[in-house]
């Protein structure tokens, strides 16, 4: 049986200044930049992806958990005290904050084979 929540190999940092973040992660930490837009930077490190997402309202780390059913996971987490802070639906950002202040994204995986 699959666990309802599975940690993915994606993580993000919310930052207000993408230029400064790009300079730090690309030049100081020497991470490989694989894509950039006005709203997001994508770095690859080993088999993981690290995103820097432009956010003027908050900063911090965003972990990602994969689920089979986004709506079921959302209902369960909200009923247990999680707060929705950004919800753009399947295939986009779906951020929640748990009762301990940790922000994470839910990502619905296609489970059909």
Secondary structure per residue as TSV (DSSP state, phi and psi in degrees):
chain	resnum	aa	ss	phi	psi
A	1	X	-	360.0	132.9
A	2	X	-	-75.2	142.0
A	3	X	-	-67.6	148.9
A	4	X	S	-62.9	-38.8
A	5	X	-	-121.3	129.4
A	6	X	E	-128.2	126.9
A	7	X	E	-65.8	129.8
A	8	X	E	-91.5	176.3
A	9	X	E	-95.9	28.3
A	10	X	E	-118.6	139.5
A	11	X	E	-144.7	158.9
A	12	X	E	-139.4	161.4
A	13	X	E	-124.4	133.9
A	14	X	E	-91.1	129.7
A	15	X	E	-146.9	142.2
A	16	X	S	-79.3	-23.2
A	17	X	-	-120.8	96.2
A	18	X	H	-67.3	-32.6
A	19	X	H	-62.6	-47.5
A	20	X	H	-65.7	-40.0
A	21	X	H	-64.8	-43.1
A	22	X	H	-60.4	-45.7
A	23	X	I	-57.9	-45.5
A	24	X	I	-65.6	-54.8
A	25	X	I	-72.2	-32.3
A	26	X	I	-83.2	-42.9
A	27	X	I	-96.0	-37.8
A	28	X	I	-82.8	-50.1
A	29	X	S	-87.9	-12.2
A	30	X	-	57.5	42.2
A	31	X	-	-81.7	150.0
A	32	X	E	-80.5	113.9
A	33	X	E	-79.1	121.9
A	34	X	E	-109.1	-15.2
A	35	X	E	-165.1	148.5
A	36	X	E	-149.6	144.2
A	37	X	-	-134.3	-177.1
A	38	X	S	-69.9	-14.3
A	39	X	S	-113.9	-13.5
A	40	X	E	-158.1	144.8
A	41	X	E	-115.0	143.3
A	42	X	E	-125.8	122.4
A	43	X	E	-115.1	148.2
A	44	X	E	-113.9	134.2
A	45	X	E	-140.5	109.6
A	46	X	T	63.0	-128.2
A	47	X	T	-99.6	16.2
A	48	X	E	-114.1	158.0
A	49	X	E	-116.4	139.3
A	50	X	E	-125.2	122.4
A	51	X	E	-109.6	144.6
A	52	X	E	-117.8	116.7
A	53	X	E	-109.0	129.1
A	54	X	E	-68.9	123.2
A	55	X	-	-146.7	115.6
A	56	X	S	-81.3	-14.9
A	57	X	S	-98.9	-22.4
A	58	X	-	-150.3	159.6
A	59	X	-	-130.0	165.6
A	60	X	E	134.2	177.6
A	61	X	E	-90.9	141.7
A	62	X	E	-120.8	114.1
A	63	X	E	-83.0	164.6
A	64	X	E	-129.3	135.7
A	65	X	E	-121.3	135.3
A	66	X	E	-92.9	143.7
A	67	X	E	-136.6	160.1
A	68	X	S	-83.2	-29.6
A	69	X	-	-139.2	109.0
A	70	X	H	-60.9	-43.9
A	71	X	H	-66.1	-41.3
A	72	X	H	-64.2	-44.4
A	73	X	H	-62.8	-43.6
A	74	X	H	-59.8	-48.9
A	75	X	H	-59.3	-44.6
A	76	X	H	-61.7	-47.2
A	77	X	H	-67.9	-42.3
A	78	X	H	-63.6	-39.0
A	79	X	H	-67.4	-18.4
A	80	X	T	-104.9	15.1
A	81	X	T	104.3	2.9
A	82	X	-	-77.0	150.6
A	83	X	E	-114.2	130.6
A	84	X	E	-76.3	127.7
A	85	X	E	-115.4	-16.8
A	86	X	E	-162.6	123.8
A	87	X	E	-137.9	106.6
A	88	X	-	-111.3	7.4
A	89	X	-	80.9	177.6
A	90	X	T	-53.4	133.6
A	91	X	T	85.5	0.8
A	92	X	S	-134.3	-174.3
A	93	X	-	-66.2	130.4
A	94	X	E	-135.1	84.8
A	95	X	E	-94.3	136.6
A	96	X	E	-130.4	156.6
A	97	X	E	-116.5	127.8
A	98	X	-	-80.4	173.1
A	99	X	T	-62.2	-10.8
A	100	X	T	-103.5	4.6
A	101	X	S	91.7	1.2
A	102	X	-	-80.2	130.8
A	103	X	E	-96.3	135.3
A	104	X	E	-143.5	156.3
A	105	X	E	-102.6	141.7
A	106	X	E	-103.1	135.7
A	107	X	E	-129.6	121.0
A	108	X	E	-82.4	120.0
A	109	X	-	-87.7	145.3
A	110	X	-	-76.8	114.0
A	111	X	-	-95.2	-1.5
A	112	X	-	-74.0	141.8
A	113	X	-	-111.4	360.0
